[in-house]
């Protein structure tokens, strides 16, 4: 295992998830108190593991048909569009 690549992936995903709506939802479930904190952690960890597995499998499958440079461009463009839409939504006058 290449630990440098591992650390880069871990750091990138960790930073992307901080303050994410998934983390906020998990925090709310834990605060509700209807399930033990360990139960909330296990359920959230399982969900994130399955979601990550789907992402990995989809990435491997799509990369068989599409050059990874194009995938990177598409992902970057998608983030730009989402960011622009978010800014536009926040800045448009309310009626």
Phi, psi and omega in degrees: 000134177275105185292331178293314177294319177303312181297322179295314180295314179302311182298318181295312181293319180300312180294324179293329182276339180297126179075004179291157180300331177294317179294320179295319178297318178297319178298319179294320177298319180293322181290330182299326176078011179278348178223153179296152177305323179293322177296318177297316180298313183296316180297315181293319179296320177296316180298317180293325178295315179295316179298319178294320178298318177298317178299317179295312181297318179295320179297318179295316182294312182295324182294345175290334186249338186233133177300135183298336175297319179291323177297318179296316177298317179297316179296316178298316178297320178299317178295321178296315180298314179297318178297317179296318179297319179297314178297316180299317179297322182285330186263345182291145181294142178270147181251000000 
